[in-house]
Amino acid sequence: MWSSERVLNPFQGWVIPVEPASKQQDLSLEVISDKAIVGERHCHLGTEVLSFPGASIEMGTVGKRLFFPELVAECLDWFIVFNITDAEANVNVFVRNENGGVVKRFGSKLRPMGSWPFSDNETGRVQGTLEISSDQLIATERHLHYQGTYHPNGVAVGQLGQVIN
């Protein structure tokens, strides 16, 4: 386990030094404050940079049922599910085709405060949508890498799952 702490003045920024710890182990990050805060994550892959706001219940990006409205068969997708509770989470993924029919279903158990990555290998490179359900609160991050047909030089898009109930 790794942790870092700092007291901030109003409107002061802090770049959390995650890099050294993330080179030694996979980790998820939880930021706790006694006041309202704004957070952002930057994920780097070569020249591509994905920017993510902090996930929260208020923004509709933390819940038990999350939705991604587009899977692109010709592109590379990576998803990371974060269990943000102190209990084990049973997570199920439903891959639907363009007509809404479930074409693939798979799942995993996540330890408390744990994460689970999956990609096109698991989703089957389907053109359609993706739904993730859990019995605990989760946040899910998606990295969509457009390549070939859609963007010859490659470009990445980052997205948090949207709560659907």
BELPE-V243632 format. One record per pair of residues at least 6 apart in sequence whose C-alpha atoms are under 6 Angstrom apart, sorted by the first residue. I is the first residue (numbers start at 0). J is the second residue. D is the distance in whole Angstrom. If there is no record, write none. Layout:
i=I j=J d=D
i=I j=J d=D
//
This chain:
i=38 j=52 d=6
i=38 j=53 d=5
i=39 j=51 d=5
i=39 j=52 d=4
i=39 j=53 d=5
i=40 j=50 d=6
i=40 j=51 d=5
i=41 j=49 d=5
i=41 j=50 d=5
i=42 j=48 d=6
i=42 j=49 d=5
i=49 j=157 d=5
i=54 j=60 d=5
i=55 j=61 d=5
i=59 j=161 d=6
i=59 j=162 d=5
i=60 j=160 d=6
i=60 j=161 d=5
i=60 j=162 d=6
i=61 j=137 d=6
i=61 j=138 d=5
i=62 j=136 d=5
i=62 j=137 d=6
i=62 j=162 d=6
i=63 j=132 d=6
i=63 j=133 d=5
i=63 j=135 d=6
i=63 j=136 d=5
i=64 j=131 d=6
i=64 j=132 d=4
i=64 j=162 d=6
i=64 j=163 d=6
i=65 j=130 d=6
i=65 j=131 d=5
i=65 j=160 d=5
i=65 j=161 d=5
i=65 j=162 d=4
i=65 j=163 d=6
i=66 j=129 d=6
i=66 j=130 d=5
i=66 j=160 d=5
i=66 j=161 d=5
i=67 j=128 d=6
i=67 j=129 d=5
i=67 j=160 d=6
i=68 j=128 d=5
i=69 j=127 d=6
i=69 j=128 d=5
i=70 j=126 d=5
i=70 j=127 d=5
i=70 j=128 d=5
i=71 j=126 d=5
i=72 j=124 d=5
i=72 j=125 d=5
i=72 j=126 d=5
i=74 j=144 d=6
i=74 j=145 d=5
i=74 j=146 d=6
i=75 j=143 d=6
i=75 j=144 d=5
i=76 j=118 d=6
i=76 j=119 d=6
i=76 j=142 d=6
i=76 j=143 d=5
i=77 j=117 d=6
i=77 j=118 d=4
i=77 j=141 d=6
i=77 j=142 d=5
i=78 j=116 d=6
i=78 j=117 d=5
i=78 j=140 d=6
i=78 j=141 d=4
i=79 j=115 d=6
i=79 j=116 d=4
i=79 j=139 d=6
i=79 j=140 d=5
i=80 j=114 d=5
i=80 j=115 d=5
i=80 j=139 d=4
i=81 j=113 d=6
i=81 j=114 d=4
i=81 j=137 d=5
i=81 j=138 d=5
i=81 j=139 d=6
i=82 j=112 d=5
i=82 j=113 d=5
i=82 j=137 d=5
i=83 j=112 d=5
i=83 j=137 d=6
i=84 j=111 d=6
i=84 j=112 d=6
i=85 j=111 d=5
i=86 j=111 d=5
i=87 j=109 d=6
i=87 j=110 d=5
i=87 j=111 d=5
i=88 j=108 d=6
i=88 j=109 d=5
i=88 j=134 d=6
i=88 j=135 d=5
i=89 j=108 d=5
i=89 j=133 d=5
i=89 j=134 d=6
i=90 j=106 d=5
i=90 j=107 d=5
i=90 j=132 d=6
i=90 j=133 d=4
i=91 j=105 d=6
i=91 j=106 d=4
i=91 j=131 d=6
i=91 j=132 d=5
i=92 j=104 d=6
i=92 j=105 d=5
i=92 j=106 d=6
i=92 j=130 d=6
i=92 j=131 d=5
i=93 j=104 d=5
i=93 j=129 d=6
i=93 j=130 d=5
i=94 j=101 d=6
i=94 j=102 d=6
i=94 j=103 d=5
i=94 j=129 d=5
i=95 j=101 d=4
i=95 j=102 d=6
i=95 j=127 d=5
i=95 j=128 d=5
i=96 j=126 d=6
i=96 j=127 d=4
i=97 j=127 d=4
i=139 j=159 d=6
i=139 j=160 d=5
i=140 j=158 d=6
i=140 j=159 d=5
i=141 j=157 d=6
i=141 j=158 d=5
i=142 j=156 d=6
i=142 j=157 d=5
i=143 j=155 d=6
i=143 j=156 d=5
i=144 j=154 d=6
i=144 j=155 d=4
i=145 j=153 d=5
i=145 j=154 d=5
i=146 j=153 d=4
//
